[in-house]
Amino acid sequence: MTDDLLFKYITEQATEDELREVHEWIAQAESNQQQLARIRNSWVLAGLDQEIDLKKKERGINRVLQQVRWLNKQKRARALRRQWLQYAAVAILLVGLSAFLGYFLSTSTFDANMGYTEVLAPRGERSQIILPDGSLVKLNAESKLRFKTAFQSKRRSVELEGEAFFQVSHDASKPFVVKTAQLEVQVLGTSFDISCYPDDKHITTYLETGKVKVNMPNGEELILKPDQAISYNKESGEIQKMNLKSDYLLDWTKGLLTVRNETIEALSRKLERRYNIQILFGDNEVKHHHYTGSINDEDLDIVLEALEFTSSLNYKRKGNVVTLYSK
C-alpha cells in the first residue's frame, strides 16, 4: 500500500479497483486503519470558501516555506519532506492554495503509543478537520481537539478545549460524545457549537440541527432542540437555557465577529485569539464599554476602527500590541 493511493482514496479520486484494494488492505490489520486515519487527520483544511488575494498568497507561501524548513530539521526530515511535497503538489491543484495552507497554519501531532491525534488551531488561525467517521469539525482560533485515530468503541469520543462547530455523521449504534473540562455533550447525528475556553467564565453549547443531550457537572441532563443554547457559569454553577432567534453563535464560522451586549474586556479575549495580538487597557473605565453588533472579521484594523467610530474609545497599535483608551 502506498501513501499516494491512500491519498487518492481520502480525496475520492480512487477508481473502483483502487477502492477495493484499499478496503481489503484496511481489513487486514488495525494498524492499517490507524495509518489511514493519520493521513486523513493530518489534512487540516482552512479557508476553502474564502478568496485569497496576491499579497496574502505571498505571505502564506512564505509561511509554508518556513514550516517546510522546520520539518527538514526533524528526525524524519527526508521522508517527511518527500511525502508532504508530493501531497502539496496535488493539494494545490485540487483545492487551491488556501486549503493547502490549512495544514501548515495549524499543528497536528500523533501519539503512536496511545493512538491519539491532537489538532491545534493556534491564535490567529482557524482550521477544519475530517474525523475518522467522516464528521466535520471547524476549530476556532486557539482551540484544541484530541481524539483516537480510529473510533472502534461503542462511542465516538473527542476532547475539546476552545471552540468548535461540529457536523456529525449519523450512526445510531455509536453516539458521538464531546468532552470538555466540565461538560459532556452526546449526539447521534447533528450540527452544533461548543465554546469552552479555559479563560472564559461560561461554557456555551448551541444546537443548529438535530438533538443533543448535555451532561452537567451536577449530574443533571439537559436536552437541546434546534436554536436552543445552554450557558454554564463555571464559577457559580448557574445554568441558563436559551431560545435563540438567530444562529449568531455560529457567525465565527462565516468570517463574522458578532457580539451581543459584551464589554470590551470580554470582547478583547476574542480579538486576541482571532488576530494573535495582545490587548492592553490604558484605563479601567474603557473595560466597561459595551458593544452589540456584527462585522466582517478579516481585517483587524477595520474592526478597531469600527469600535473607535461607534464608541467613546481610542486605540493605539504597535505591532501585535493594541492599547485601548477612553476618549
Secondary structure, DSSP 8 states (H G I E B T S, - for coil): --HHHHHHHHTT---HHHHHHHHHHHHH-HHHHHHHHHHHHH--B--TTS---HHHHHHHHHHHHHHHHHHHTSTTHHHHHHHHHHHHHHHHHHH-HHHHHHHHTSEEEEETTTTEEEEEE-TT--EEEE-TTS-EEEE-TTEEEEEESS--SSSEEEEEEEEEEEE----TTS-EEEE-SS-EEEESS-EEEEEE-TTSSEEEEEEEES-EEEE-TTS-EEEE-TTEEEEEETTT--EEEEE-SS-GGGGGGGTEEEEEEEEHHHHHHHHHHHHT-EEEESSSGGGG-EEEEEEE-S-HHHHHHHHHHHSSEEEEEETTEEEEEE-
